[in-house]
Amino acid sequence: MSNLNNLISERNIKALILDMDGVITKTAVLHAEAWKKMCDLYLKQRGKEEGKEYKPFDVVEDYREYVDGMPRLDGLRNFFKSRGITVPEGKPDDEAGENTVVGLGDLKNLYFQEMLKQNGVVVFEDTITWVKVQQEKGLRTAVISASKNCLDILRSAGLTNLFEVRVDGMVSAELKLKGKPAPDIFLEAAKRLDVQPQEAAIFEDAWAGIAAGKAGNFGLVVGVDRTNNKELLEENGADLIIKSFTE
Ligand SMILES: O=P(O)(O)OC[C@H]1O[C@@H](O)[C@H](O)[C@@H](O)[C@@H]1O
């Protein structure tokens, strides 16, 4: 038996809660590209106005550190703060592209949706196969995501019915759940699956998700390292790191 399967049985895990972007679907790269397009446009324009040159968005380092796994607007504030920039918050009806947190967030989302249309959704087959095997063994399963595009992505991938429970960016906004690294989204999924956090394993590719799993006292916190990100996942307390579900 693999390390992962051993831990699941040793720790008496009854439910699995998986993050979507980067664990189930290959959509993290599209998010990173959309972030870069929006951020670089704004940094260039702002730099010109201020007679400064800002370091462009790095799709590996900046994505990982500041936006991966977090709600859209939290990520936006985090990234610009890293460049010493405070963007005005704006109003909920700001147009996409206005120079506010709301307007720039909407612009990033437009870019993301265009990229999604062009590229379609590709899934990590190893995840899907493994989840189905665990479900046959009787484990309960949930998908979580900070993304407000989660349901559309699951639909495009033909995965709407795979998980019993979904707690995504839309649900989080409705319930006013705090974003990762706060544990709220995982705790809500556990509640809906009717298990205690100690009885659930969480699967995450982002440091913020691992930190959320630890903060929520989950029975098993697994880092899914698809992009050579082992150190950051370890630093944040992952109990186990896997590169794929076929290990
Ligand atoms: O902008 P959305 O689709 O609501 O997604 C919010 C965040 O969702 C997370 O799942 C992604 O890791 C982030 O890259 C993304 O920014």
The ligand as a MOL file (V3000), in Angstrom:
LIG
                    3D

  0  0  0     0  0            999 V3000
M  V30 BEGIN CTAB
M  V30 COUNTS 16 16 0 0 0
M  V30 BEGIN ATOM
M  V30 1 O -10.7780 34.5810 -9.6850 0
M  V30 2 P -11.4180 33.3120 -9.2430 0
M  V30 3 O -11.7530 32.3910 -10.3940 0
M  V30 4 O -12.5750 33.5420 -8.3340 0
M  V30 5 O -10.3180 32.5110 -8.4370 0
M  V30 6 C -9.7140 32.9430 -7.2390 0
M  V30 7 C -8.4740 32.1160 -6.9650 0
M  V30 8 O -8.8400 30.7470 -6.9210 0
M  V30 9 C -7.7760 29.8730 -6.5710 0
M  V30 10 O -8.2500 28.5650 -6.6030 0
M  V30 11 C -6.6010 30.0060 -7.4850 0
M  V30 12 O -5.5260 29.2840 -6.9540 0
M  V30 13 C -6.1930 31.4770 -7.6430 0
M  V30 14 O -5.2370 31.5960 -8.6550 0
M  V30 15 C -7.3890 32.3170 -8.0150 0
M  V30 16 O -6.9890 33.6500 -8.1170 0
M  V30 END ATOM
M  V30 BEGIN BOND
M  V30 1 2 1 2
M  V30 2 1 2 3
M  V30 3 1 2 4
M  V30 4 1 2 5
M  V30 5 1 5 6
M  V30 6 1 6 7
M  V30 7 1 7 8
M  V30 8 1 7 15
M  V30 9 1 8 9
M  V30 10 1 9 10
M  V30 11 1 9 11
M  V30 12 1 11 12
M  V30 13 1 11 13
M  V30 14 1 13 14
M  V30 15 1 13 15
M  V30 16 1 15 16
M  V30 END BOND
M  V30 END CTAB
M  END
